Amino acid sequence: MSDNNQQHQGADSPFFALQKIYVKNSSFESPNSARVFRSEWQPTVTMDLNTAFEQIEEGLYEVVLSVSVTAKNQDQLAFVAEVDQAAMFMISGFPAQQQAEALGSACPAVMFPYLRETIDQLMVKGGFPPLMMAPVNFDALYAEQNRKSA
């Protein structure tokens, strides 16, 4: 942690800062590559996106943005890619509701471009075209999740 971030850790004024971003887990499986590469590429792609967080210490949180992407081509499994993109954030001085919103919406929004790049790299290294994941409205997802849990 930098000295500047340590100074803010105990302060009452709101503080939000990305400390580190990293891949926590990734996997790529393509059990039918040879067959899939020989057929016309018209995939059906499904994607599941989730977020989770854990408090590491006072004011320091690990947020994990997970995605699972499955592609089938002509009813044949082309690939399954799973990535857990993680980051550590310093968050302090916010009311509880705003802090929850930061963890459930702002943090994943900051992390999403890194997750998208990691998925694209897996696709290309697996011999498939890049998969440009569409932008995600994390504010709307967070609001919907709160409505469902209320």
N, C-alpha and C positions, 0 to 999 in steps of 0.2 A: 504494500500500500504506500502511496506517496504521502509526504508530510501534509500536503494540502487536504487530502481525504481524511487523514487521521484527525486534523483539526476540526473538520465538520462532523465527525462521527458522534460527538456528544452534544453538539449545538442544537438549540431549539429551532433554528431556522430550517426550512425544508431543504433537503439535499438529495439529489438523485445523480448517480454517476455509474457508468459501466466501468468495471475494474478489469475484467478479463473475459474473453469469449473463446470457446473451444468445443471440439467434437468430443462428446462423452462416449458415444457408441455409434457404430455404423456397420451395416451389413448389406451385402448385395449377393443375390442368388439369381442365376440364369441357367436353370437345369436343361433347357431345350434350345440353347443358343444356336447350334448348327442348323437345326430344323427351322427355327424362327428366322434366321438370316437368309434362308433360301426362299422364303415366301414374301409376298408383298406386305410392306409394313403399314398396317391399318389397325393400330392397337385400340383396345378398350382399357382405359386407365382409371383406377380407383385410388383415392387418396384419403387417409385418415390423419388428422392433425390434432395434437393434444398439447396442453401446457401443464406444468407442475412447478412448484417451488418449495424450497426448504430454507429455513433460517439457519445459517451457519454460526453466526454469533450476533451480538447486538448490532443492528444496522447493516448486516451483511447477509445477502440472500443469494442462493444458487437457483436460477430459473432454468428449466429444461423445456425446450420446444421440440416435440417429437413428431416425426412424420413417417408414415408407412405408405409406400406407393407400390401398387401391384398392376402389372400390365399383362394383358392377354392379347394374343394376335391369332385371329381365326380360331378361337376357343382353345388355344394352346398357351400355357404359361410362358411368357417371355422373360419376365424378371419380377423380383420382389426386392425393393430397396427400403431400408429402414435407417433413419438417422435420428440421434438424440443430440441436438445442438444445445449446448449449455453456456451459461454466462453467469458471472458473479457481479452483483450490483450492490452499491452502497445506497441505502435508502433510509432516510431518517427525517424527523421533524414534521411528518405529514399526519393529519388526522387518520384514524383507522380506515375509513372508507376510501380516502384518496390513496393510501398506501396499498390497500387491496387492489384498487384499480390500476395502480402502477405495476404491481406484480402480475396481474392478470391480463393487462392490455398493453401498457407502454413498453414493458420489457420484451414481450414477444414481438412487438412491432420493430423494435431495435434489432432483434436477433434474426428476423425473417430473411433479410437479404443474404446473410451468412448461410442459413439453412438451404436456401434456394441454390446458392453457388455450390454447396457440398453435394446436393442431389444432382445437379448438372454434371459435376465432375465424375460422380459414380456412373452416370449413364454413359458418358463419353468413354470412360475407361472400360466399361462393359461392352463397348462396340455399338451402342445405341445412340440415336440422336439426342441432343440435350433436351431436357424436360423443363421448359420454362414455366414454373409454377405461377399461377395468376396471383396478383396481389390479394392480400387477405385483410379484411376490416376487423382488426382485433377488438376495437371498441364495441362493435356490434356483437361479436361473439361473446365478449365478456358480459354485455347487457343481457343477452339471451340466456346465458348460463345462470345469471343471477335471477332472472324471471323463473327459470325452471326449478331452482333450488328454494324459491320463496314459497 
